[in-house]
C-alpha cells in the first residue's frame, strides 16, 4: 500500500458543494483506505494498492460526477512526489513571506516551449517558477489580486491545475508523513 494525496479543483466555491464526509466515502467505495480529508476544499489523503492506484483518480472523478452532478478535475501525487514538491519550493528560505506562497499542481508536465512562452511580467510583483508538474508562486498581494491564475497557466501550459496555499501544502505533507 502506498500513500497519495488527491487535490480537487474548485470544490466548495461558487456553489460547487461536496461535503468532505461524502467525498471520503467515495474514495472508500473506489477502493482507497485510510482516507482523510483536510479542510473543505477537496484535499484527500489515502492509501491504495500500487496496482490500482493509477486507475483510482479516473474512477473517483466518475463517481464524483454521478454523486454531485458536476465535474471536478482530480490531480494526484504520491507521498514521495508530494514531499519532493515541498522540498523543491524555490521561494522558501529566501526571506519570503510564507503566507504569500502557493503551489499550483499540474495534471501533466508542460512542454518546455510552453513554459518558455510564459510572461514573467504578467502580474508584478508576483513571481513564479515552473518545476516539472508544479508551479511555485510568490504572491505578495494575495492570490485574489494576482493575474497568475489557474486559467492563465492552464491555457498557456495546455494542462489543468489546482492551487493550494503553502500552509495547506505543509499540512498535507504532515498527513502523508503520518
C-alpha positions as CSV (number, residue, x, y, z in Angstrom):
1,X,0.0,0.0,0.0
2,X,1.2,3.4,-0.9
3,X,0.0,6.9,0.2
4,X,-1.3,9.5,-2.1
5,X,-2.9,13.0,-2.0
6,X,-5.8,13.9,-4.3
7,X,-6.3,17.6,-4.9
8,X,-9.7,18.5,-6.3
9,X,-10.1,21.7,-8.4
10,X,-12.8,24.2,-7.5
11,X,-14.6,22.4,-4.7
12,X,-16.9,24.3,-2.3
13,X,-16.6,27.6,-4.1
14,X,-19.2,29.2,-6.4
15,X,-21.9,26.8,-5.4
16,X,-20.0,23.6,-6.2
17,X,-20.5,21.9,-2.9
18,X,-19.2,18.5,-1.9
19,X,-19.3,17.6,1.8
20,X,-16.0,16.0,2.8
21,X,-17.7,13.1,4.6
22,X,-19.3,12.2,1.3
23,X,-16.1,12.7,-0.6
24,X,-14.2,10.4,1.8
25,X,-16.9,7.8,1.3
26,X,-16.4,7.9,-2.5
27,X,-12.8,7.1,-2.1
28,X,-13.6,4.2,0.1
29,X,-16.1,2.9,-2.5
30,X,-13.4,3.3,-5.1
31,X,-11.0,1.1,-3.1
32,X,-8.9,3.6,-1.1
33,X,-8.2,3.0,2.5
34,X,-7.1,5.2,5.4
35,X,-9.0,8.1,3.8
36,X,-8.6,11.5,5.5
37,X,-9.7,14.9,4.2
38,X,-8.2,18.3,5.1
39,X,-10.3,21.4,5.2
40,X,-13.3,21.8,2.9
41,X,-11.5,22.5,-0.4
42,X,-11.1,18.9,-1.7
43,X,-7.8,17.6,-0.2
44,X,-7.9,13.9,0.4
45,X,-5.0,11.7,1.7
46,X,-5.4,8.0,1.2
47,X,-3.6,4.7,0.7
48,X,-4.2,2.3,-2.2
49,X,-2.5,-0.8,-3.6
50,X,0.1,0.1,-6.3
51,X,-1.7,-2.0,-8.9
52,X,-4.9,0.0,-8.7
53,X,-3.5,3.5,-7.8
54,X,-3.2,4.7,-11.4
55,X,-6.8,3.9,-12.1
56,X,-8.2,5.4,-8.9
57,X,-8.3,9.1,-10.0
58,X,-10.5,8.4,-13.1
59,X,-12.8,6.2,-11.0
60,X,-13.1,8.9,-8.3
61,X,-13.9,11.6,-11.0
62,X,-16.6,9.4,-12.4
63,X,-18.1,8.6,-9.0
64,X,-17.9,12.2,-8.0
65,X,-19.7,13.4,-11.2
66,X,-22.5,10.9,-10.7
67,X,-22.9,11.8,-7.0
68,X,-22.6,15.6,-7.1
69,X,-23.8,16.4,-10.6
70,X,-20.8,18.4,-11.7
71,X,-17.2,17.5,-12.7
72,X,-14.1,18.4,-10.8
73,X,-10.6,17.5,-12.0
74,X,-8.5,15.5,-9.5
75,X,-4.8,15.9,-9.5
76,X,-3.0,13.2,-7.7
77,X,0.6,12.9,-6.3
78,X,2.2,10.0,-4.5
79,X,3.5,10.8,-1.0
80,X,7.0,10.8,-2.4
81,X,6.1,13.2,-5.2
82,X,4.3,15.5,-2.8
83,X,7.2,15.6,-0.4
84,X,9.6,16.3,-3.3
85,X,7.4,19.2,-4.4
86,X,7.6,20.6,-0.9
87,X,11.3,20.3,-0.8
88,X,11.6,21.9,-4.3
89,X,9.9,25.2,-3.4
90,X,12.4,27.8,-4.6
91,X,10.9,30.6,-2.5
92,X,11.3,29.0,0.9
93,X,14.4,30.3,2.7
94,X,14.6,33.5,0.6
95,X,13.1,35.5,3.4
96,X,9.7,35.2,1.6
97,X,6.5,35.8,3.4
98,X,5.3,32.2,3.8
99,X,1.7,33.4,3.7
100,X,2.3,34.6,0.1
101,X,3.5,31.2,-1.1
102,X,1.3,28.9,-3.1
103,X,1.8,25.8,-5.2
104,X,-0.1,25.1,-8.4
105,X,-0.2,21.3,-9.1
106,X,-0.5,20.5,-12.8
107,X,-2.1,17.4,-14.2
108,X,0.7,17.0,-16.7
109,X,4.3,18.2,-17.3
110,X,4.1,21.1,-19.7
111,X,6.1,21.3,-22.8
112,X,9.3,23.3,-22.5
113,X,8.3,25.7,-25.2
114,X,5.0,26.5,-23.4
115,X,6.9,27.2,-20.2
116,X,9.3,29.5,-22.1
117,X,6.4,31.4,-23.6
118,X,5.0,32.4,-20.2
119,X,5.1,36.1,-19.4
120,X,7.3,36.7,-16.2
121,X,5.9,40.3,-16.0
122,X,2.2,39.4,-16.2
123,X,1.5,40.4,-12.6
124,X,4.2,42.3,-10.8
125,X,5.3,41.9,-8.0
126,X,4.1,38.3,-8.3
127,X,6.7,35.7,-9.3
128,X,6.6,32.1,-10.3
129,X,8.9,29.2,-11.0
130,X,7.7,26.1,-13.1
131,X,9.4,22.9,-12.0
132,X,8.0,19.7,-13.5
133,X,4.3,19.3,-12.7
134,X,4.4,22.2,-10.2
135,X,4.2,26.0,-10.5
136,X,5.6,27.7,-7.4
137,X,4.0,31.1,-6.8
138,X,5.1,34.0,-4.6
139,X,2.0,36.3,-4.5
140,X,2.8,39.2,-2.1
141,X,-0.5,40.9,-2.8
142,X,-2.6,37.7,-2.4
143,X,-3.9,35.1,-4.8
144,X,-7.1,37.1,-5.4
145,X,-5.2,40.1,-6.7
146,X,-2.9,38.2,-9.0
147,X,-3.1,37.7,-12.7
148,X,-1.2,34.4,-12.3
149,X,-4.4,32.4,-12.2
150,X,-5.3,28.8,-12.9
151,X,-7.0,30.0,-16.2
152,X,-3.8,31.7,-17.3
153,X,-1.5,28.7,-16.6
154,X,-4.0,26.2,-17.9
155,X,-4.3,28.0,-21.2
156,X,-0.6,28.7,-21.6
157,X,0.7,25.3,-20.5
158,X,-2.2,23.3,-22.0
159,X,-2.9,21.4,-18.8
160,X,-5.2,21.5,-15.8
161,X,-4.1,22.9,-12.5
162,X,-5.3,23.3,-8.9
163,X,-3.7,25.7,-6.4
164,X,-3.0,25.4,-2.7
165,X,-1.6,27.9,-0.3
166,X,1.7,27.0,1.4
167,X,0.1,26.2,4.8
168,X,-2.2,23.7,3.2
169,X,0.6,22.1,1.3
170,X,2.6,21.7,4.5
171,X,-0.3,20.3,6.4
172,X,-1.0,17.7,3.7
173,X,2.7,16.8,3.8
174,X,2.3,16.1,7.5
175,X,-0.7,14.0,6.9
176,X,1.1,12.0,4.3
177,X,4.1,11.5,6.6
178,X,2.0,10.2,9.2
